[in-house]
């Protein structure tokens, strides 16, 4: 069911500082900031030869990233994203196995313009998992 690793998401207290670190210190190519109001975040993608790093900054006080940063003020790994060929088939299979889908269980459009779902971290060794349709 799982395809390739699409990205690792890191919550940052300052997107500007995160961009400087990855672009200027580490020499990586970093995308332009992209506001994602439906998800409560502003994101950039750090392009790597084999995957991406997504830097997340809260967009508004209701952002789920704000709560994460309240508990982890310096930031940290927020989630991992795996590609799946068919997100509905993946969701249905996971639900049949007892996995919990966050939200209403329906895919939403993510930062790449593709359907995504998030899986409850308690079902996956304490890791928040995002699935993205490839």
C-alpha positions in Angstrom: 0.0 0.0 0.0 2.7 2.5 0.9 4.6 4.2 -1.8 7.7 6.4 -1.5 8.4 8.8 1.3 7.0 12.1 0.1 8.3 14.4 2.9 9.2 14.8 6.5 7.4 17.8 8.1 9.2 20.0 10.7 7.3 22.6 12.7 9.3 25.8 13.1 8.6 28.8 15.3 9.9 31.1 12.4 9.6 30.1 8.8 12.1 32.9 7.9 14.7 31.4 10.2 14.0 27.9 8.9 14.4 29.0 5.3 17.7 30.7 6.2 19.0 27.6 7.9 18.2 25.2 5.1 19.0 27.6 2.2 22.0 29.6 3.5 23.6 27.2 6.0 22.8 23.9 4.4 22.8 25.1 0.8 19.4 23.5 -0.1 16.9 24.8 -2.6 13.8 26.1 -0.8 10.4 26.9 -2.4 8.5 30.1 -1.8 6.3 30.3 1.2 2.8 29.0 0.5 -0.2 29.8 2.8 -2.5 26.9 3.4 -5.5 28.4 5.3 -7.5 25.1 5.2 -4.7 23.5 7.2 -3.8 26.5 9.3 -0.2 26.6 8.1 2.3 28.4 5.9 4.7 26.0 4.3 7.9 25.8 2.3 9.5 22.7 0.8 13.2 22.0 1.0 14.0 20.0 -2.2 16.4 17.1 -1.7 17.5 14.6 -4.4 15.4 11.7 -2.9 12.6 13.5 -1.0 11.5 16.8 0.6 11.5 18.5 4.0 8.3 20.5 4.7 8.8 23.4 7.1 5.5 24.4 8.8 4.7 27.7 10.5 1.4 28.4 12.2 -1.1 30.5 10.2 -3.4 32.0 12.9 -4.1 31.1 16.5 -6.3 28.1 15.6 -3.4 26.4 13.8 -2.7 22.8 14.9 1.0 23.8 14.6 0.6 26.5 17.2 -0.4 23.8 19.7 2.6 21.7 18.7 5.0 24.7 19.1 3.4 25.5 22.5 4.6 22.1 23.7 7.9 22.2 21.6 8.9 25.9 21.5 12.0 25.3 19.4 10.1 23.2 16.9 10.6 19.6 15.8 9.5 16.8 13.5 5.7 17.0 13.2 4.8 14.2 10.7 5.9 12.0 7.9 4.1 11.7 4.6 3.9 8.6 2.5 2.5 8.4 -1.0 -0.3 5.9 -1.8 -1.8 5.1 -5.2 -5.4 5.3 -4.1 -6.2 7.3 -1.0 -9.8 6.1 -0.7 -8.7 2.4 -1.0 -5.9 3.1 1.6 -8.3 4.8 4.0 -10.8 2.0 3.7 -8.2 -0.7 4.3 -6.8 1.2 7.3 -10.2 1.7 8.8 -10.9 -2.0 8.3 -7.7 -2.8 10.3 -8.8 -0.5 13.1 -6.6 2.6 12.3 -8.1 6.0 13.2 -8.3 8.6 10.5 -8.2 12.2 11.9 -10.8 14.7 11.1 -14.0 13.6 9.3 -12.2 10.8 7.5 -12.5 12.5 4.1 -9.4 13.5 2.1 -8.6 17.2 1.9 -6.4 18.9 -0.7 -2.9 19.3 0.6 -0.1 21.7 -0.2 0.8 19.7 -3.4 -2.7 20.0 -4.7 -3.4 16.3 -4.1 -5.8 14.6 -1.6 -4.3 13.9 1.8 -5.4 12.2 5.1 -3.8 12.1 8.5 -3.6 9.0 10.7 -3.7 9.1 14.5 -0.2 8.9 16.0 -1.3 6.5 18.7 -1.9 3.9 16.0 1.6 4.4 14.5 4.2 4.3 17.2 3.6 7.9 18.3 4.1 9.2 14.8 1.6 11.4 13.0 1.3 10.0 9.5 0.1 11.8 6.4 -1.0 9.9 3.3 -0.9 11.7 0.0 -2.4 10.3 -3.2 0.5 10.0 -5.8 
